[in-house]
Amino acid sequence: MDARLEDIVAEHLAVLFCGINPGLKAAAQGHHFAGRSNRFWRTLHRAGFTPEEMRPEQDRTLLQYRCGLTAVVERPTASADQLSRQEFAAAAQAFEAKVRRYAPRFLAFLGKPAYCALSGQRDVAWGLQATRFGGAAVWVLPNPSGRNLAFSLDQLVAAYRQLHLAAFASGPA
């Protein structure tokens, strides 16, 4: 597939949410987290990032709430396990440059695989990390994919709410 999902990013965002890579449906439709079973938009709303639950077609609206969207690896796949370590290694330098360029306060990795690949760590804890990436504070969140059955919607919301509280401690976006 040649479709590329464009980043939704601006300078100095409170949070830049970082997926592993685009799903095939998201890339084909041109909108982030477009898969029917993906819980990203519902989780974001319930965690306090948006005043209402957005649809994938409204993804650019996220910038109004000082949040953006990107992915470490640009190549769309049916599932993230189709990516190789070499693809993460090849994407690392450009991805770090992007983070430095836009300077978000928090870089929120959606799932552990991408952050582990970029940081060289075998395992990381959920939540705020001790080290920064590209100048941004790093937060690792559970992946909202419908395939991630290890986390209920309530557990996702609780994890994302912690980031929301940290990012917007002085008030709403």
Backbone as a chain_set.jsonl record, in Angstrom:
{"seq": "MDARLEDIVAEHLAVLFCGINPGLKAAAQGHHFAGRSNRFWRTLHRAGFTPEEMRPEQDRTLLQYRCGLTAVVERPTASADQLSRQEFAAAAQAFEAKVRRYAPRFLAFLGKPAYCALSGQRDVAWGLQATRFGGAAVWVLPNPSGRNLAFSLDQLVAAYRQLHLAAFASGPA", "coords": {"N": [[0.835, -1.178, 0.0], [0.572, 2.195, -0.865], [-0.422, 4.399, 0.373], [-0.11, 7.105, 2.637], [-0.305, 8.139, 5.926], [-0.92, 11.276, 7.08], [0.787, 13.282, 9.503], [-0.678, 14.905, 12.318], [0.098, 17.711, 13.558], [1.609, 20.361, 15.424], [3.592, 23.143, 16.496], [4.819, 23.104, 19.86], [2.836, 21.596, 21.276], [0.745, 20.304, 23.925], [0.538, 17.542, 24.216], [1.808, 15.018, 22.179], [0.53, 12.407, 20.636], [1.662, 9.202, 19.91], [1.505, 6.713, 17.686], [2.34, 3.296, 16.837], [2.487, 2.527, 14.117], [0.588, 3.359, 11.15], [-2.617, 1.839, 10.724], [-4.027, -0.232, 8.125], [-6.634, 0.535, 7.324], [-6.853, 3.122, 8.416], [-4.844, 4.467, 6.979], [-5.823, 4.168, 4.366], [-8.209, 5.62, 4.522], [-7.28, 8.033, 5.315], [-7.333, 9.05, 7.868], [-6.574, 9.141, 11.303], [-6.663, 6.377, 13.565], [-8.916, 4.982, 12.527], [-10.031, 2.483, 12.48], [-12.788, 0.372, 13.151], [-12.945, -0.968, 15.606], [-11.158, 0.369, 17.174], [-10.318, 2.072, 20.124], [-9.42, 4.622, 20.624], [-10.51, 7.322, 20.241], [-12.795, 7.339, 21.855], [-11.606, 6.796, 24.337], [-9.908, 9.026, 24.622], [-11.758, 11.122, 24.861], [-13.202, 10.367, 27.205], [-11.154, 10.453, 29.042], [-10.707, 13.104, 29.31], [-9.461, 14.739, 27.422], [-10.822, 15.773, 25.208], [-13.867, 17.63, 24.698], [-16.021, 16.287, 23.679], [-16.819, 13.104, 22.182], [-14.836, 12.397, 19.503], [-14.892, 11.717, 15.945], [-12.987, 9.697, 13.639], [-12.779, 11.202, 11.257], [-12.65, 13.754, 12.158], [-10.138, 14.183, 13.053], [-8.158, 16.21, 12.728], [-9.099, 18.264, 14.257], [-8.167, 17.82, 16.758], [-5.919, 19.332, 17.245], [-6.895, 21.721, 18.245], [-7.148, 21.228, 20.882], [-4.658, 21.227, 21.865], [-3.24, 18.921, 21.264], [-1.662, 16.346, 19.315], [-1.048, 14.018, 16.564], [0.936, 11.291, 15.545], [3.145, 8.795, 14.111], [5.633, 6.299, 14.725], [6.77, 4.597, 12.738], [6.136, 4.967, 9.35], [5.0, 3.235, 7.493], [2.013, 1.647, 6.599], [0.33, -1.153, 8.065], [-1.434, -4.287, 8.492], [-1.266, -5.226, 11.066], [0.737, -4.272, 13.88], [2.752, -6.064, 14.475], [3.843, -6.823, 12.124], [5.931, -5.254, 11.51], [9.466, -4.75, 11.277], [12.443, -4.869, 13.336], [14.405, -3.472, 12.06], [12.963, -1.569, 10.636], [12.084, 0.139, 12.659], [14.573, 1.031, 13.561], [15.474, 2.335, 11.253], [13.674, 4.421, 11.14], [14.137, 5.911, 13.406], [15.958, 8.197, 13.662], [14.836, 10.255, 12.043], [12.36, 10.412, 13.249], [13.005, 11.289, 15.854], [14.057, 13.786, 15.188], [11.745, 15.018, 14.251], [10.24, 15.194, 16.609], [11.893, 16.893, 18.096], [11.743, 19.151, 16.449], [9.009, 19.967, 16.617], [8.574, 20.124, 19.333], [6.809, 19.067, 21.544], [5.277, 19.087, 24.797], [4.761, 16.659, 26.135], [5.425, 13.412, 24.928], [3.543, 10.869, 23.951], [3.624, 7.545, 23.849], [1.771, 5.053, 22.307], [1.382, 2.172, 23.451], [3.946, -0.229, 24.216], [5.918, -1.302, 22.369], [7.07, 0.467, 20.313], [8.379, 2.48, 21.803], [10.16, 0.928, 23.289], [11.718, -0.09, 21.197], [12.893, 2.275, 20.213], [14.212, 3.301, 22.445], [15.909, 1.314, 23.201], [15.463, -0.259, 25.367], [14.408, -3.256, 26.983], [12.101, -3.713, 28.382], [9.572, -1.604, 29.655], [7.963, 0.477, 32.082], [4.491, 1.345, 32.512], [3.269, 4.665, 31.983], [4.818, 7.767, 33.042], [8.136, 8.218, 31.949], [11.605, 7.932, 32.929], [13.5, 9.068, 31.299], [13.917, 11.493, 28.675], [12.738, 12.071, 25.292], [13.853, 13.326, 22.341], [13.744, 15.786, 23.538], [11.272, 15.926, 24.739], [9.1, 15.06, 27.46], [8.456, 11.693, 28.201], [5.719, 9.517, 27.969], [4.233, 6.429, 28.468], [1.566, 4.693, 27.232], [-1.18, 2.328, 27.328], [-1.948, 0.596, 24.312], [-4.698, 1.62, 22.349], [-5.95, -0.067, 20.58], [-8.482, -2.248, 19.362], [-7.658, -4.82, 19.312], [-6.098, -5.117, 21.498], [-6.653, -6.777, 24.083], [-5.916, -6.898, 26.678], [-6.467, -4.687, 28.164], [-9.242, -3.091, 29.507], [-11.821, -0.753, 28.505], [-12.279, 1.018, 30.625], [-9.86, 0.772, 32.032], [-8.065, 1.775, 30.131], [-8.98, 4.434, 29.973], [-8.428, 5.317, 32.593], [-5.607, 5.203, 32.595], [-4.945, 7.033, 30.533], [-6.097, 9.298, 31.575], [-4.354, 9.956, 33.638], [-2.159, 10.985, 32.232], [-3.441, 13.192, 31.052], [-4.004, 14.731, 33.338], [-1.386, 15.344, 34.146], [-0.434, 16.771, 31.914], [-2.157, 18.926, 31.676], [-2.286, 20.238, 34.115], [-2.483, 22.836, 35.062], [-4.901, 23.671, 34.196], [-7.57, 23.427, 31.691], [-6.966, 22.65, 28.18]], "CA": [[0.0, 0.0, 0.0], [1.36, 3.406, -0.971], [-1.042, 5.482, 1.129], [0.638, 7.557, 3.801], [-1.159, 8.883, 6.833], [-0.227, 12.507, 7.462], [0.814, 13.684, 10.902], [-1.457, 16.054, 12.756], [1.086, 18.221, 14.497], [1.923, 21.788, 15.438], [4.635, 23.418, 17.481], [4.551, 23.297, 21.288], [1.624, 20.949, 21.764], [0.842, 19.727, 25.26], [0.751, 16.101, 24.046], [1.87, 14.425, 20.845], [0.259, 10.979, 20.737], [2.492, 8.51, 18.938], [1.199, 5.324, 17.41], [3.443, 2.482, 16.339], [2.403, 2.788, 12.681], [-0.819, 3.413, 10.756], [-3.327, 0.66, 10.256], [-4.389, -0.154, 6.704], [-7.873, 1.3, 7.151], [-6.55, 4.528, 8.698], [-4.088, 4.999, 5.847], [-6.707, 4.23, 3.196], [-9.201, 6.674, 4.724], [-6.593, 9.291, 5.57], [-7.669, 9.535, 9.208], [-5.976, 8.358, 12.38], [-7.491, 5.507, 14.407], [-10.184, 4.822, 11.819], [-10.56, 1.129, 12.63], [-14.061, 0.338, 13.887], [-12.773, -1.462, 16.97], [-10.169, 1.15, 17.901], [-10.95, 2.799, 21.234], [-8.668, 5.853, 20.878], [-11.331, 8.526, 20.339], [-13.641, 7.199, 23.055], [-10.723, 6.914, 25.491], [-9.463, 10.415, 24.707], [-12.859, 11.925, 25.395], [-13.511, 9.991, 28.595], [-10.015, 10.828, 29.887], [-10.741, 14.552, 29.479], [-8.712, 15.488, 26.403], [-11.755, 16.451, 24.306], [-15.169, 17.82, 25.342], [-16.967, 15.312, 23.118], [-16.134, 12.019, 21.47], [-14.606, 12.743, 18.103], [-14.817, 10.649, 14.951], [-11.71, 9.772, 12.929], [-12.805, 12.264, 10.246], [-12.427, 15.017, 12.862], [-8.833, 14.071, 13.717], [-7.413, 17.475, 12.699], [-9.654, 19.086, 15.328], [-7.401, 17.543, 17.975], [-4.981, 20.44, 17.45], [-7.563, 22.746, 19.057], [-7.03, 20.823, 22.278], [-3.216, 21.192, 22.097], [-2.774, 17.546, 21.095], [-1.403, 15.969, 17.937], [-0.946, 12.594, 16.257], [1.999, 10.865, 14.648], [3.525, 7.392, 14.276], [7.084, 6.12, 14.593], [7.002, 4.035, 11.411], [5.093, 5.481, 8.464], [4.405, 2.191, 6.645], [0.8, 1.029, 7.125], [0.254, -2.617, 8.079], [-2.648, -4.824, 9.103], [-0.98, -5.24, 12.502], [2.074, -3.744, 14.169], [3.76, -7.131, 14.539], [4.401, -7.002, 10.785], [7.085, -4.369, 11.39], [10.737, -5.338, 11.706], [13.309, -4.011, 14.148], [15.121, -2.608, 11.128], [12.102, -0.439, 10.29], [12.159, 1.074, 13.787], [15.921, 1.624, 13.543], [15.544, 3.245, 10.112], [12.798, 5.569, 11.392], [14.476, 6.559, 14.679], [16.583, 9.512, 13.554], [13.86, 11.212, 11.518], [11.311, 10.582, 14.249], [13.532, 12.151, 16.911], [14.149, 15.135, 14.621], [10.378, 15.549, 14.214], [9.865, 15.551, 17.973], [12.659, 18.105, 18.43], [11.225, 20.255, 15.62], [7.704, 20.437, 17.084], [8.743, 20.379, 20.767], [5.669, 18.879, 22.44], [5.633, 18.938, 26.216], [4.754, 15.217, 26.368], [5.341, 12.48, 23.807], [2.823, 9.729, 24.507], [3.688, 6.339, 23.025], [0.597, 4.206, 22.478], [1.92, 0.823, 23.497], [5.364, -0.29, 24.566], [6.889, -1.734, 21.346], [7.812, 1.532, 19.625], [9.291, 3.122, 22.733], [11.229, -0.04, 23.573], [12.606, -0.137, 20.028], [13.639, 3.528, 20.098], [15.035, 3.551, 23.631], [16.821, 0.199, 23.416], [15.08, -0.979, 26.58], [13.646, -4.475, 26.702], [10.777, -3.565, 28.988], [9.369, -0.311, 30.303], [6.74, 0.563, 32.878], [3.478, 2.256, 31.993], [3.288, 5.994, 32.566], [5.929, 8.686, 32.826], [9.448, 7.575, 31.905], [12.676, 8.708, 33.561], [14.292, 9.764, 30.29], [13.193, 12.256, 27.661], [13.014, 11.693, 23.91], [13.757, 14.505, 21.486], [13.461, 16.938, 24.379], [9.934, 15.821, 25.332], [8.858, 14.069, 28.502], [7.857, 10.506, 27.58], [4.674, 8.814, 28.705], [3.858, 5.21, 27.747], [0.169, 4.353, 27.475], [-1.642, 1.121, 26.646], [-2.445, 0.796, 22.959], [-6.165, 1.573, 22.364], [-6.462, -0.972, 19.551], [-9.457, -3.252, 19.769], [-6.94, -6.097, 19.441], [-5.44, -5.134, 22.803], [-7.664, -7.246, 25.022], [-5.354, -6.879, 28.03], [-6.958, -3.499, 28.846], [-10.634, -2.709, 29.282], [-11.986, 0.668, 28.233], [-12.087, 1.741, 31.886], [-8.423, 0.795, 32.331], [-7.467, 2.727, 29.188], [-9.366, 5.782, 30.393], [-7.683, 5.645, 33.81], [-4.208, 5.439, 32.222], [-4.879, 8.265, 29.74], [-6.451, 10.403, 32.465], [-3.142, 10.347, 34.36], [-1.425, 11.879, 31.334], [-4.202, 14.43, 30.943], [-3.767, 15.497, 34.563], [-0.01, 15.854, 34.119], [-0.245, 17.713, 30.806], [-3.017, 20.093, 31.812], [-2.431, 20.46, 35.552], [-2.833, 24.222, 35.352], [-6.208, 23.972, 33.628], [-7.842, 22.776, 30.402], [-6.233, 23.091, 27.003]], "C": [[0.883, 1.244, 0.0], [0.782, 4.565, -0.163], [-0.205, 5.808, 2.361], [-0.299, 8.394, 4.649], [-0.393, 10.101, 7.333], [-0.304, 12.753, 8.966], [-0.159, 14.83, 11.114], [-0.641, 16.655, 13.888], [1.254, 19.731, 14.331], [2.984, 21.995, 16.511], [4.05, 23.569, 18.884], [3.205, 22.762, 21.757], [1.839, 20.484, 23.199], [1.194, 18.245, 25.148], [0.786, 15.756, 22.564], [1.701, 12.928, 21.036], [0.967, 10.267, 19.594], [2.099, 7.046, 18.818], [2.431, 4.599, 16.908], [3.594, 2.719, 14.839], [0.931, 2.81, 12.296], [-1.369, 2.031, 10.408], [-3.713, 0.848, 8.797], [-5.626, 0.704, 6.472], [-7.624, 2.79, 7.384], [-5.815, 5.161, 7.517], [-4.98, 5.15, 4.615], [-7.71, 5.376, 3.309], [-8.567, 8.039, 4.972], [-6.892, 9.89, 6.932], [-7.14, 8.572, 10.264], [-7.03, 7.575, 13.168], [-8.884, 5.305, 13.817], [-10.778, 3.424, 11.95], [-11.779, 1.114, 13.535], [-13.881, -0.079, 15.35], [-11.775, -0.643, 17.788], [-10.858, 2.046, 18.923], [-10.283, 4.15, 21.52], [-9.582, 7.049, 21.133], [-12.227, 8.493, 21.573], [-12.795, 7.396, 24.312], [-10.295, 8.366, 25.699], [-10.541, 11.304, 25.328], [-13.09, 11.616, 26.875], [-12.379, 10.355, 29.556], [-9.905, 12.344, 30.066], [-10.009, 15.37, 28.435], [-9.619, 16.28, 25.468], [-13.124, 16.57, 24.982], [-16.254, 16.868, 24.828], [-16.178, 14.23, 22.413], [-16.051, 12.367, 19.991], [-14.662, 11.493, 17.229], [-13.469, 10.767, 14.241], [-11.652, 10.9, 11.905], [-12.548, 13.642, 10.86], [-11.02, 15.084, 13.455], [-8.036, 15.366, 13.735], [-7.881, 18.439, 13.798], [-8.865, 18.91, 16.625], [-6.403, 18.657, 18.283], [-5.586, 21.561, 18.31], [-7.406, 22.476, 20.549], [-5.563, 20.628, 22.684], [-2.659, 19.768, 22.093], [-2.583, 17.265, 19.613], [-1.229, 14.472, 17.808], [0.192, 12.337, 15.278], [2.204, 9.364, 14.849], [5.032, 7.294, 14.089], [7.422, 5.65, 13.19], [5.841, 4.45, 10.524], [4.369, 4.395, 7.671], [3.159, 1.581, 7.29], [0.884, -0.5, 7.051], [-1.078, -3.032, 8.694], [-2.479, -4.926, 10.615], [0.475, -4.841, 12.718], [3.141, -4.831, 14.227], [4.336, -7.47, 13.162], [5.607, -6.106, 10.537], [8.337, -5.074, 11.895], [11.497, -4.36, 12.597], [14.062, -3.029, 13.256], [14.274, -1.387, 10.74], [12.091, 0.604, 11.411], [13.505, 1.784, 13.783], [16.041, 2.648, 12.423], [14.731, 4.52, 10.352], [13.272, 6.428, 12.563], [15.002, 7.973, 14.532], [15.585, 10.575, 13.073], [12.744, 11.46, 12.532], [11.787, 11.498, 15.379], [13.647, 13.596, 16.426], [12.764, 15.796, 14.577], [9.95, 16.005, 15.614], [10.601, 16.817, 18.4], [12.1, 19.327, 17.699], [9.941, 20.837, 16.195], [7.652, 20.672, 18.592], [7.47, 20.235, 21.604], [6.151, 18.768, 23.884], [5.737, 17.458, 26.575], [4.67, 14.48, 25.039], [4.752, 11.204, 24.377], [2.839, 8.561, 23.526], [2.488, 5.466, 23.339], [1.022, 2.749, 22.343], [3.417, 0.869, 23.737], [6.315, -0.579, 23.405], [7.71, -0.617, 20.701], [8.806, 2.196, 20.577], [10.448, 2.188, 23.094], [12.23, -0.082, 22.419], [13.466, 1.116, 19.936], [14.596, 3.762, 21.262], [16.069, 2.459, 23.874], [16.539, -0.576, 24.692], [14.246, -2.197, 26.213], [12.227, -4.378, 27.246], [10.723, -2.212, 29.68], [8.072, -0.381, 31.105], [5.744, 1.464, 32.15], [3.663, 3.603, 32.658], [4.522, 6.791, 32.206], [7.257, 7.947, 32.915], [10.505, 8.511, 32.489], [13.473, 9.52, 32.547], [13.379, 10.464, 29.28], [13.552, 11.718, 26.275], [12.819, 12.935, 23.054], [13.408, 15.759, 22.263], [12.116, 16.883, 25.088], [9.92, 14.798, 26.466], [8.103, 12.911, 27.846], [6.857, 9.861, 28.53], [4.312, 7.591, 27.865], [2.461, 4.792, 28.201], [-0.184, 3.031, 26.812], [-2.194, 1.464, 25.257], [-3.972, 0.665, 22.963], [-6.776, 0.648, 21.318], [-7.468, -1.951, 20.137], [-8.835, -4.633, 19.911], [-6.261, -6.234, 20.795], [-6.479, -5.492, 23.862], [-7.168, -7.244, 26.463], [-5.882, -5.698, 28.841], [-8.413, -3.235, 28.483], [-10.682, -1.219, 28.959], [-11.755, 1.478, 29.514], [-10.614, 1.826, 32.267], [-7.683, 1.755, 31.401], [-7.738, 4.15, 29.644], [-8.572, 6.195, 31.629], [-6.222, 5.969, 33.484], [-4.06, 6.765, 31.472], [-5.216, 9.483, 30.611], [-5.232, 10.872, 33.255], [-2.284, 11.287, 33.514], [-2.141, 13.217, 31.209], [-3.959, 15.312, 32.163], [-2.38, 16.105, 34.59], [0.156, 16.959, 33.073], [-1.02, 19.016, 30.999], [-3.279, 20.436, 33.278], [-2.857, 21.882, 35.884], [-4.171, 24.628, 34.748], [-6.389, 23.303, 32.28], [-7.011, 23.382, 29.285], [-6.791, 24.403, 26.557]], "O": [[1.833, 1.335, 0.778], [1.427, 5.604, -0.028], [0.328, 4.923, 3.031], [-1.004, 9.262, 4.135], [0.667, 9.963, 7.943], [-1.315, 12.474, 9.61], [-0.427, 15.618, 10.207], [-0.679, 16.18, 15.023], [1.066, 20.287, 13.249], [3.232, 21.112, 17.332], [2.948, 24.086, 19.068], [2.517, 23.408, 22.547], [2.974, 20.293, 23.635], [2.04, 17.745, 25.888], [-0.093, 16.151, 21.798], [2.602, 12.251, 21.533], [0.877, 10.69, 18.441], [2.329, 6.247, 19.726], [3.445, 5.221, 16.591], [4.671, 3.063, 14.353], [0.098, 2.319, 13.058], [-0.663, 1.178, 9.87], [-3.721, 1.971, 8.295], [-5.667, 1.504, 5.537], [-8.126, 3.627, 6.634], [-6.141, 6.275, 7.109], [-4.895, 6.152, 3.905], [-8.027, 6.029, 2.315], [-9.228, 9.071, 4.854], [-6.728, 11.093, 7.137], [-7.248, 7.353, 10.13], [-8.139, 8.057, 13.402], [-9.893, 5.437, 14.509], [-11.926, 3.209, 11.562], [-11.794, 1.775, 14.573], [-14.592, 0.409, 16.228], [-11.565, -0.927, 18.967], [-11.858, 2.697, 18.62], [-10.555, 4.76, 22.554], [-9.436, 7.723, 22.152], [-12.394, 9.506, 22.253], [-13.215, 8.082, 25.244], [-10.319, 8.872, 26.821], [-10.264, 12.125, 26.203], [-13.162, 12.53, 27.696], [-12.616, 10.545, 30.749], [-9.107, 12.819, 30.874], [-9.944, 16.593, 28.555], [-9.231, 17.344, 24.985], [-13.5, 15.694, 25.761], [-17.28, 16.677, 25.48], [-15.006, 14.417, 22.085], [-17.062, 12.597, 19.327], [-14.502, 10.37, 17.707], [-12.869, 11.842, 14.244], [-10.594, 11.495, 11.701], [-12.258, 14.594, 10.136], [-10.742, 15.956, 14.277], [-7.294, 15.601, 14.689], [-7.132, 19.323, 14.213], [-8.904, 19.78, 17.494], [-6.077, 18.898, 19.445], [-4.863, 22.262, 19.017], [-7.519, 23.384, 21.372], [-5.254, 19.973, 23.679], [-1.723, 19.455, 22.829], [-3.247, 17.858, 18.763], [-1.256, 13.741, 18.798], [0.378, 13.074, 14.31], [1.519, 8.74, 15.659], [5.634, 8.103, 13.383], [8.272, 6.241, 12.524], [4.682, 4.298, 10.909], [3.243, 4.608, 7.222], [3.233, 1.055, 8.4], [1.435, -1.061, 6.104], [-1.76, -2.23, 9.333], [-3.439, -4.735, 11.363], [1.328, -5.045, 11.854], [4.323, -4.54, 14.043], [5.223, -8.316, 13.055], [6.236, -6.184, 9.481], [8.28, -5.887, 12.818], [11.214, -3.162, 12.601], [14.324, -1.893, 13.651], [14.811, -0.298, 10.539], [12.089, 1.806, 11.147], [13.572, 2.997, 13.978], [16.638, 3.708, 12.61], [15.067, 5.579, 9.823], [12.84, 7.574, 12.691], [14.527, 8.873, 15.226], [15.51, 11.665, 13.64], [12.246, 12.578, 12.657], [11.05, 12.385, 15.81], [13.362, 14.526, 17.18], [12.634, 16.992, 14.836], [9.368, 17.078, 15.773], [10.004, 17.712, 18.999], [12.001, 20.41, 18.276], [9.788, 22.056, 16.26], [6.753, 21.363, 19.07], [7.086, 21.173, 22.302], [7.296, 18.399, 24.144], [6.687, 17.044, 27.24], [3.932, 14.881, 24.139], [5.384, 10.531, 25.192], [2.154, 8.586, 22.504], [2.215, 5.172, 24.502], [1.017, 2.181, 21.251], [4.069, 1.883, 23.489], [7.458, -0.124, 23.458], [8.925, -0.749, 20.56], [9.95, 2.447, 20.199], [11.594, 2.629, 23.19], [13.441, -0.107, 22.639], [14.651, 1.027, 19.614], [15.663, 4.35, 21.087], [17.0, 2.646, 24.657], [17.31, -1.464, 25.056], [13.476, -2.171, 25.253], [11.28, -4.891, 26.651], [11.721, -1.74, 30.223], [7.2, -1.204, 30.827], [6.121, 2.247, 31.279], [4.163, 3.678, 33.781], [5.184, 6.527, 31.202], [7.482, 7.154, 33.829], [10.319, 9.727, 32.533], [14.058, 10.545, 32.895], [12.231, 10.071, 29.072], [14.542, 11.005, 26.11], [11.74, 13.527, 23.046], [12.837, 16.697, 21.706], [11.845, 17.715, 25.954], [10.64, 13.8, 26.429], [7.211, 13.134, 27.028], [7.116, 9.687, 29.721], [4.105, 7.719, 26.658], [2.212, 4.569, 29.386], [0.452, 2.648, 25.83], [-2.829, 2.501, 25.069], [-4.499, -0.298, 23.52], [-7.999, 0.588, 21.187], [-7.318, -2.419, 21.266], [-9.408, -5.515, 20.551], [-5.888, -7.336, 21.197], [-7.101, -4.614, 24.459], [-7.931, -7.558, 27.377], [-5.767, -5.692, 30.067], [-8.772, -3.166, 27.308], [-9.689, -0.51, 29.124], [-11.1, 2.519, 29.474], [-10.169, 2.855, 32.776], [-6.777, 2.467, 31.834], [-6.826, 4.976, 29.696], [-8.089, 7.325, 31.696], [-5.662, 6.914, 34.041], [-3.141, 7.534, 31.754], [-4.676, 10.569, 30.4], [-5.091, 12.067, 33.515], [-1.747, 12.27, 34.024], [-1.5, 14.267, 31.257], [-3.733, 16.514, 32.025], [-2.209, 17.25, 35.007], [0.815, 17.967, 33.329], [-0.592, 20.076, 30.542], [-4.374, 20.875, 33.632], [-3.527, 22.104, 36.892], [-4.537, 25.803, 34.785], [-5.459, 22.674, 31.773], [-6.438, 24.463, 29.418], [-6.321, 24.971, 25.571]]}, "num_chains": 1, "name": "protein.A"}
